[in-house]
């Protein structure tokens, strides 16, 4: 009986797995096929709108990751190591953007930093500075939506570090800072790297919050996803342009994933 | 007992795969039902099909329509078409109108990419041409007209007149150049930059330098002005009319303005052709025209 059941179970798992695998692969096959069929794909990849969107996406997502590293690492470390009042609230707040639709993040940013927002209005009155329609707004949208992915990963990275080794370092006379960079960070590095990749990918893909909070303007706020949706909605690039842009993002994502696998693979063997 | 249990278990993978396929296909099944129900209407399909357009347009009691009719319509038609849809369903209790509102340019792309639409109502002739040019609709009828206007937030905008749009530092938001209202806006600015009778030769250039965002459709432009994020935007007078609580209207001088013409067409790929033609007839007929007028649209 058990052998029957086991065999049936394995067949089920394999069949469902295959069905699912096909479902995952087909869209990308479709995208690549269509991109190769379109006669203008290579020309479109050189269009100035595409170049501007790619440049903007790359540098804004890099700034976002840098800011997430700078501000997120201490938060992750505190959450992993220090018990302070309200820790669970901070923890939940950091998870919030992960489960929230990015459009909600966009509306929230607008109500806070928009020209009628609770922070935006006084800032404009005092300094004349407005956030909307600027690249700053793009980075803010990306940071809100993407940084939690880094903080999550970094936190579990710091939690997995062997505290005993840190104590040994202290008893041998190493400073806290030296111990952090020589013991803690290297041990947590696979998780930190995974967090960086997730955060960067999420920032590259940000659409909803950017569209609502930052607007859509070539070279200033039109990142790759916004250029894709504009192309699909009839901008001069057209559907062929949307496909060409998607192809760029797909290959970039694949390249990053491969590099990530190689990097963490090496890290594991050490 | 044991044997039969084992036998039943071995069916599980097949059942699950079938269920998976069924779930994936489930979205499409509604359309099939409607397509089947259409010929089952009281009138024979042969009689309904060629006659309905002319019959419905002239006679006050057209042939009852059944099934779902999917209408792709320009964003600016949102409120008027929703009202028209309610009335249409009241008249045809077996019919159901489903809308997809977006920029006409986005809708044209979707239709040409094979979206399951029965009717296309566009805010300009260009996007309709995109669809007829690809052979997805035979001919269209102009059913309404609309007037572009400048909208500004109720308070605090540096824009008080049309020519103020060129003032340095104005946060102007337009629809993208591919979106009908965005295209009209740019044509209006070009008209205002003509040497004969224009404001100044570089008017369009100075105004376009103030554009902070190319929004996806006319309602997105309106929202940005309502929120006060933008100092000004160009929308249709019908859009401004639904937001009078938040925005002020500045008329565009008639010498520069363009009257937007809205064409409508039943699509060739329509699954429910009879209902598609009935909707077009309803909108172009007296009742549809009255609803459009009520929402501020002009006669074509």
Interface residues (C-beta under 8 A of the other chain):
Chain A: X1 X4 X5 X7 X8 X9 X11 X12 X15 X16 X19 X23 X110 X114 X115 X116 X130 X132 X133 X211 X215 X216 X217 X218 X221 X222 X229 X230 X232 X233 X234 X235 X236 X238 X239
Chain B: X2 X5 X6 X9 X10 X12 X13 X14 X16 X17 X20 X21 X24 X102 X103 X105 X106 X108 X109 X112 X113 X127 X171 X173 X176 X177 X178 X179 X211 X212 X213 X214 X215 X216 X224 X227 X228 X229
